[in-house]
Amino acid sequence: MTTTGGPAWQPDVLGDGWEQTVLTLPDDDQGAAVTTVIRHTGPRTSRHAVLYVHGYVDYFFQTHLADAWTALGYDFYAVDLRTHGRSLLPHQRPNYVRDLALHGQELDRVAALIRAEGHDRLVVNGHSTGGLVAALWAHARRGRGVVDGLVLNSPWLELNRGWFDRVVSTRLIDVLGRFAPYVVVGQIAPFYGRHLHRDTGGTWDYDLAWKPHEGFGVRAGWMRSVRRGHRAVARGLAIDVPVLVCTSDATGPHDRFHDALDRTDSVLAVEHMLERAPLLGPDVTVVQVPGGVHDLALSPEPARTAYLDAVATWVRARLSAPRP
């Protein structure tokens, strides 16, 4: 389907019922860049919309999440940010951006597209790094009416490491990221990914070329920008729309296999989210989901439904969503 006067929509890799459009972005330090918007096919049925923003080493594939938002009366959109998933170009370093603010510029473009399709309310649902990006973006655009609410699924608000890495290593990264931004300074642990994917005993099927268990290597320039984002959150943001922060109720070790991978956040520290969430703005609600994993939408039941129900309850109460 092509919207009259708008972007050209093409079939998406998700198959029947899904389509995508690619937006060309200004060149960045790696050269040409694009961002990809994904949505259900067919006419827009609501004046309310939600935009899903994925995390690091991630892309959009959670179609059941779209079903939940559609049941709330929201047209569903997702974005694969530059260098991620559908938007990764051959010359680019995967999942790398030198400044998270560039992702904010992408969200401006996508939000404008969604508004142009007749939506007068926009909620952004961000997961993990996508939650950090969405929070920084909403803070920077406060007072402009570009977003009406944030739903943050296990947002990355602080580094899940000890004091040395959070203080000393961060100072080193700040220097290295400026002068040698492409140097690999770390790697994500594979245990959570192996737990999720069906080929290694999990429930979910997704493209391991776009979401590999070990990631693509954490680069200094990207980490420098992430840590600056964390410092901004620690100083306090002033997001001027309602915010829902959802987390698991327990933290598991991120650096080894353990028997609670199916019921803890084994990527980030829940304690950090609980500490930093009130600093996002004056209207923040925090909900902990018993037995949730890092991506709460990929949790085993009953945690997955508990998360989606918590979102629905909050949206109806705080944003006056139309009931299905």
N, C-alpha and C positions, 0 to 999 in steps of 0.2 A: 504494500500500500504506500502511496506517496501523498503526503499532505499538500494541498494546493498552496503554492507560494512558499513552501518550506523545504526542508532537506529531503533528499531521496532516501527512502527506506528500502533495504534489501533483506532477503532471508538471512537468518542468523544460524550459527552452528547448533543452537539448542533445538532446531527443527521446527515442526509445525506449531504455529501459534506465536512464533517469536520472529522479530525483525531487528535490524540494526542500521544505524547511520554513522558515518565516520566524519568527524569535524577536523579540519586542518588547523593546526595551531601555529603561532609564530615559532620560528626556529629557536632552539635553546642551545646550551653549550655542547650538545651532541648532534646538533643539526636539525633536520626536519623532524616534526613530531605531530602526532594525531591523538585524538581521544574518541572513543567509541561509545555511543549511546545505544542501549538495548531496551526493547519494550515489547509488550503484547501486540500482536497484529489486531487490525480492526479499528473501528472508530473509538475516539475517546468518549467515555461514558460518564465522566464526572468532572466537576470543576475543581476537584481536589486531587493532588498528585503527591507521590512520594518518590524520592530519588535515593537509591541504594548505592553506597560508596564502600567498596571492598577494602580489605586490609593489605598488608605487605605480603609478598609472595602469594598473590591471590588474584581472583577475577570473579565475575558474576556467573554462577551456575545454580544457585539455590532457588529453583522455580517454585518450591512450596512457600517460600517467603512472599513471592508475588501473589500467590493465592490468598494468603492471609491478609495482605494489604487490600487486595481487591474486595475481599469480603467486608472490609471496613468502609468501602466506598471510595477508595483511592485508586486512581490510575497509577500503574507501577512502571517506573523507569529505573534503569541501572546504568552505571558508567564503568567502563574499564579505563582507568586513568592511563596517561601516557606511560610507555615502557612496560605496561602490564597487559597480560592476556591478549585480547584481540587487538590492542593498540600497540603492541611491541613491533617495532620495525627492525629490519635486518642489521642496520648499522648501530643500533642502540644497545647499551648495557642494560640487561633486564632489571626492571624494578628499581632503577636508579633515577633520581632527580636531585639536582644540586641544592634546590631551595623548595621546600614544601609550599611556598607561596605560589609557585607555578601551578600546583594542583588547584589552588584557590582560584586562579584565573580560568582553569578548565571548568570548575563548578559554576563560575559566572556564565560561561558560554552555555552550559547545559541547562542551567536554571532559566536563562533567557529563552532557550528553545522550548522548554516545558511551559513557560508562561505564554509564549506565542501560540501554543496549541490550545489555548483557552482555559488554562487553569489559574484560579485566583488564590489558591492556597498551595503551598509547597512545604512538605516535611522532608528533612534529610535524615536517612537512616544509615549511620556510619558504623563500621566494625573495625576495632583495633586501630591500626594506623589511620584507617579511614575515619574513625571517630576523632582522632587528634586533628586530622586535616579539616574535618567538618567544623570542629569547635573553633579552631583558629580562624577559619573562613568566616563563620558567623560572627565572631568577635570583630573582625576587621570590617565587616559590612553592616555593623549594627546601625540602626536608624534609617536604613535604606529600604526596608521592606522586601528584601530578596528572599528571605526564608521565614517560615511561620512557626517552626518547631524543630527540635533535634531529638532523635532517638538514637542513643549511643549504646552499642552492643560491645561490652568489654573494651572500652576505649583505652588506647595506650597513652597514659598520662604521666608515666615515670618509668625509668629503666629498671627492669627486673634483675638487678644485680646487687652486689654488696657495695659497701661504702667506697672501696677503692675505685671500682669502675664508675660509680656514680659521681665521684669527685675528681680523683686524680686522672683516670683514663679519659674522662670527659674533657679535661683541660688539654690533654695531649691531642685528642681528636679535633678539638677546636682549631688547633694550629695545623695539624696534618690535613684536615678537611679543606682548609683554605689553600694550601700550596700543592697538595697531592690528592685531589678529591676522588680520583678513581682507584686509589689503593684499597685493596680488600683488607678489612680490619677484623672481620668476624664471620661467623656462619651460624645459621639457625640450626637448632637441634632437630633431628628427624622424627622423634618419637611420637609427637602429637599427630603429624601428618600420616605416619604409618597406622596410627590408631584409627584415623578417619577413613582412609581409602579402602575400597572393597578388595583390591588386589592383595592387601596385607592384613586382611581380617576385619576391616571396617565396614561401614554401611554405605558410604557415599562414593559415587563415581564422578570423577572430574579429570581434566586433562593434566597429566603429570608433566607435560612439556611447559605448561603455564603455571603450574603449582607444584613444583617438585618438593619432595620431603625435606631436602637439605637446602633449599633455596638457591640463590645465585651468587652468594657472597655479599656480605654487608660492606658497602664502600664508605670511605671516610667522609666524603662530601655530603652524602645523604645522612649519615649518622650525625654529623655536625648540625645539620638543619633540624633533625628530629630533636636533638638535645636542646637546641635553642627554643624549639616549640615547648618542650617540657618545662624549661625555665619560665617561659611566658605564662604557662598554666600555674606554676608555683607562685608567681607574683600575683596572680588573680586576673581572670578575664571578666568581661562585662557583657556577656551574651544577653541580648534583650528580648529573647523569646523563650518559651518554656522548654526545658531540657529534661529528658528522661535518660538516666544512666542505669543500665542493667548489667549485673555481674553474676558470676557464680557465687556460691556461698563458701567456697574453699579454694585455696591455692595448692597446687601440686608441684613437685620438682620439675623443672623444665629441661634438665640436662641428663636425664636417664629414664629408662623404662620403669614403670611402676604400675601397680594393679589398680590405681585410682585414676588412670587416664580417662576413663569413661564417665567421671563424675566430679572432676576438678578443673579449674583453669590451670593448665600445665604449660602455659606460655607466658602469661603476665601474672603479677601479684595482685590479688583482689584487694589486699590491704592498701596498696597505692591508689587504686581507683576510689576506694571509700574515703581516703584522706583528701584526694584532689578534687573529687566531683563537686563539693560545695564551692570551690573556687572558680567554677566556670561562669557563674552569674547568679543573679538574685532569685531565680525561679528554677531550682533543680530538684528533681525527685529521684531517689535512688531505690532500686528494687534488686534484691538478691534472689537468685533462682537456685533452689536446692538441687544439687546434682548436675548443674550446668557445666559444660565444657567451655573452652575459650570462645569459639563461635557458638553462641547460645542457640542459634538457629539450626546448628548441626548436632545438638545434644541428643542423647538417647531419651526416649520417653520414660517418665512423664515430664522431664525437665523441658523438652522442646516445646510442648504445648503450654507449659507453665509460662515460659518466656513470651510466646506469642499472645497468650491471654493477658499477661501483664501489659504488653504494648497496647493491646486493644482497649483495655480498661483505662489506661492513662490517656490514650488519644481521645476516647469518648468523653472523658471527664475534663481534660484540659484544653482540647482543641475543638470540642463540639462536633465531632465527626458524625456524618450521617449514618444512621443505623441501617444495615442491610435489610 
